[in-house]
Amino acid sequence: MTNSIFKTEMKRLSVFFNKPLNDGQLDIWYDYLKHLPDKVFQSAVGYIIRGNRFFPTPEEFLTYHREFEPKDLLRIIPEVIEKLEKII
């Protein structure tokens, strides 16, 4: 995931749950979640905002990715292909 998407989405969570995060906390979160594709992370943030009463943990994003996203893999294939084309 790109750092800009991460920061934008974490800002949404921070505002929605009224939980300020400092740079050190954001760095730790990013280390745990940086392997997630942008669209998966954005989708998880929307899911969490719609359904959680409390600020999530990094594990909630990983659980979302494991449990919900496999059904939605076709949605991220274009992003994966685009990244592969840049490498090749």
N, C-alpha and C positions, 0 to 999 in steps of 0.2 A: 504494500500500500504506500502511496505517496505521503510524504510528511504533511503536505498542504491539506489533503483530504482528511487525514487524521486530526489535524489541529482544528479544522472547520467543524468536524463532527463532534469532537470532544467539547468544543465551545458550546455547541447545541445542547449537549448533555449537561454541561456545567450550568448553563442558564436555566434549562428546564427543571433540573433538580435543585437549583440554588446551592450548588457545591463548587466553590472556587477551587481550581487546581493550580499548583505552582509549577514552574518549569521542571523541577526535579521529578515531581510526580508524573508529569506528562512524558518525560523521558523513560521512566520505568514502564508506563503503560505501553508506549510505542515499542519498546524492546519485546514485550510479550505478544503484541498483536501485529507487528509490521509484516508478517508473512501473509496476512489475509488480503485478498484482492480488494481494491477500492469499493467495488459495488457490493461485495459481501459485507464489508464494514458499514457502509452507508445503510444497507438494508437492515442490518442488526440494530443500528442506532434507531431507526424508525420503529422497529419492532419493540425495542426497549422503551422508547418514549410512549408508545401506545399502551404498553402493558405493565410496566413496572411502577411500583409506588416509591421505590428507593433507588438511589444511585447504584448502577451495576458494578460487578467485579469483572476483572479481565476474563475470568473463567466463563462468565455468562456469554461473552462474545465467542469464545471457543466452542462452547456447547451449542450455540446457535449455528455456528459454522458446521459442526458435525451432524446435528440433528435435522436442520431445516434446509440448508443449502444444497445437499446432494440432490434433492428433488428439483433444484433450480439451476443445475449446472449448465444447461443449455443457454441460459441467460448470460453467462459470463464467458462463453466460448469465444465470442468476437474479441473481447479484451485480451484473452490469452493468445489468440492468433496474432493480434496486433503487436503484442510484446515479443512474441517469437520472431515475427518478421523484422523487427528492429535489431534483433540479435544476429539473425542470419545475414 
